[in-house]
Amino acid sequence: MPHDLNREPTQHPEDILPDDSNRLDEEPVRAGTPDAAVVGDHVGDEPALRWRAMAPHTATMIDERRAATRPWARRLIWAGAILVSVPASIFGLVSSTLLVEGAGWGLTAVVLGPLVEQMLRIAGLLWIVEKRPWLITRGGDLIVAACLVGVVYGVTVVGLLSVASLADDRWVPFLRLFLGLPDIPLWARWVLVPMHTMTAGIAGLGLFRIYRSGPGAGLATDTAPGFAWFVAAMVVHVIFNVALVALPS
């Protein structure tokens, strides 16, 4: 039988039987059924957003992936996250001091520098917490790793300061330009490593809180619990830099 436009069902609405299931007020969201969307729904619950959408199964998934990860691979990724954080922090120091003409301990170096440094210092470890939580066997490892980053970073900065102070006249301007490090008092050099270790440890506490309240409890990652600790680390760093400028050498 040839197709006839007049035979389309939409041309005869009187022949279409009403179906209550198609009513708008029967939608699960409006009807209040168990399948209705909850108030706390957010984009992170979408199935397409990798494992973080598997809220009821996150703990099981982490356990399975942890068991499937080889110990050497876990150590390698941890080492990479730590090693990447040190040059990233130095990049933060350099970039923040070069924001002003002629480098030096201006407002950017004293205030902006610590903000950039602290965030870049924990970037690698934060990536593990957010993207690879099954690599974490103990939450306290995050604090230890953060302190280790602080120690290595502090020693590196002191070493660069020593090179700058011993270099001849041709290299001193170059080092000071790209490091933004003037003649820092001797007392400050003794304090640099402990200060960077302490601030990194404070940020590590923030990472620990994020892990404990998220993947460590079988839930999706939420960075909010660690925010206050990150801010505290930045504030301590800013106070040290202000003292470095204000106190006599």
Sequence and secondary structure as in RCSB ss.txt:
>XXXX:A:sequence
MPHDLNREPTQHPEDILPDDSNRLDEEPVRAGTPDAAVVGDHVGDEPALRWRAMAPHTATMIDERRAATRPWARR
LIWAGAILVSVPASIFGLVSSTLLVEGAGWGLTAVVLGPLVEQMLRIAGLLWIVEKRPWLITRGGDLIVAACLVG
VVYGVTVVGLLSVASLADDRWVPFLRLFLGLPDIPLWARWVLVPMHTMTAGIAGLGLFRIYRSGPGAGLATDTAP
GFAWFVAAMVVHVIFNVALVALPS
>XXXX:A:secstr
    GGGSGGG GGGS   GGG GGGSHHHHT TTS  TT  GGG TTSGGGG GGGHHHHHHHHHHHS HHHHH
HHHHHHHHHHHHHHHHHHHHHHTTSTT SSSHIIIIIHHHHHHHHHTHHHHHHHHH GGG S THHHHHHHHHHH
HHHHHHHHHHHHHHHHS TTTHHHHHHHH      HHHHHHHHHHHHHHHHHHHHHHHHHHHHTGGGTS   SHH
HHHHHHHHHHHHHHHHHHHHHS  
